[in-house]
């Protein structure tokens, strides 16, 4: 996304979309299997922990990102900015929630 904004290089849009789509599909599977595992471990699919909430926000963010790209609502620089914002949400979900909020998820 940064390269696209700096150099106006559109040749990376296809690989960027495919990488995000593959990551999104794997992330969706991990959420499904995580819910199944939580049910087996704690008897519930959802505990409303900060990590689970921010993980769902992250999933919704990338759902919007992929939908916006598929519908071509945004292209070029706005989509690149959205991609950078998505990375910031990933980093906050992975690091920020773990460091700032108490949760049963300590990763």
N, C-alpha and C positions, 0 to 999 in steps of 0.2 A: 504494500500500500504506500509506503514511504517513497519507494522508487517511482511508483506511478505519479505521485504528486510532484516529485522533484524533477523528473525527466519527461513526464508525459508519455511514458512507455506503456502502450496498450497491449503489447504482446504478452504481458503477464496476467491479463484478466482471466483467460481460460484456465491456466494452471492454478491461479488463486481460487477461482470458483470451485474447481475440482477438489483442491486440498481442503477447503472449508466444508464442502459437501461430504467428503469422506470422514472428516473429523466430526461433523454433526451427526452422521449416521452412527459412528462408533460411540459418541457421547450419549446418544439416545439409547443405544443398547446398554451402555453402562448404567444409565439411570434405571432402566427396566430391571436389569439383573440386581442392581443395588436395592431396589424396592422389594424384590423377591427375597434377597438375602436378609433384609431388615425384618421382613415378615417372619422368616424362619428363626431369626435370632431374638427378636423382641415382641413378636406377635402383632406387629402393625407395619404397614407399608411406609408410614410417614410419621415423623416425630416432631416436625415443625422446628427443627434446629436452624440456627442461622446459616450453616453450610448448606442445608437442603433448600432453604429459601433462596439463597444467592445462586445456587446451582440451577434452580428453576428459572430465576431471572436471566441467567446466562443462556439457558436453553431457549427462552422466549426471545432474547436479543438476537441470537443467531437464526432463529426461525424467521424473524422479521428481516434480517439481513439477506437470507437466501430468497425470501419471497420478493423483496425489493429488487434484487438482481434478476430474478426470473421474470418478473413483470416489467422490468426495465423502467421502474419509477425513477431510479437514480442510476446514473452511470458516471464513469470517470472519477473526478475528484470527490464528489459527495460520497460515493460508495467507498473510496479509499479512506476517507475520514471515518466513515462508519466502521470499516475494518480495523482501523487503529483504535477506535473507541471499544470495539469488541475485545481486542487484546488487553486493553486496560481493565475491562470487566473480568476477563479470565484471570489476570494477575491479582485483582482484588479478591475474587472468589477463592483463589488458591492460597494466597498469602495474607491478605488483609483480614479476611474473616477469621482465619486461624489465629492471627496475632491479636486482634482487637476484641473478639467475642468468644465467650465460653460456649463449647459445643462438645457433643460426644464424638464429633469428627475432629481428630487431631492431626490431620495431614495437610 
